[in-house]
């Protein structure tokens, strides 16, 4: 972007998107190694050091590692202090960049394809706007659809449809949907209110989930079939439990390394479905994170997999 009142040739600021972050750069396993190297050591050098950069992601994003918490930087500052901008032999540079890189969720590859080919055009009506009676919802579930419950963890724990997954409505719905749901399975939504429908559907579409059959008509109270539940236990009460339990810590790798939990099995939430076989099921299972959101989601995944004696630790 140029400040036309002062210069038409020298850029004032750069929206660096998924390429250059504060203190880091984008992961080459998504953008392509050849293009990433070219952008890093050729294209970036065409910009003045004083040009401000505004990345598309900040601290905590899975699009890079060790991204700084600041919203912006400058090209010159990053050239001087960003370790990923130090030129090295190609193999060494890629190896150093990928070391300790957070795992890429499945939806990254889908989004890469969508970004290249363009998104699907829906017209005037979003998918998933059809209300489904319980009789139709259970039929579709038996045919392979996945029921995703966006109610709070408290409401879900109290009563939910067997085989459903809980992703409580929040700003991170898109992220966890991309980690936990399969693109080849249609979805049925359970909401607190139909007023949430557009918000939920929009977040699902953003990560490529557009095969949405509809939402449960009149909510969970309309379900005419057996329900399941699990208990939420406060972390203070959890600390008093005997040792004859299995604890599954579903925090990220970084959180675990910073503060490991003694006697717990560490499986990041996004990998839990693929590692169910590693979990012993001859004792009560308690899922834990750093607040309760991910623990409740994990409990729903374990119950869906057929493990019944499950409890989620909350703060």
Secondary structure, DSSP 8 states (H G I E B T S, - for coil): ---TTT-SSS-SEEEEETTEETTEE--HHHH-HHHHHHIIIIIGGGS-TT-EEEES--TT-TTSSS--SSS-EEHHHHHHH-GGGS---HHHHHHHHHTT-----THHHHHHHHHHH-----TTS-TT-SEE-HHHHHHHHHTT-EEEE-S-HHHHHHSEETT-EE--SSTTHHHHHHHH--TTS-EEEE-S-GGGHHHHHHHHHHTT---EEEEETT-GGG--S-EE--EEEEHHHHTTS-S-EEEEE-S-HHHHHHS--TT-EE--GGGGGGGGGGS--SSEEEEE-SSSHHHHHHHHHHHHTT--SEEEEE-
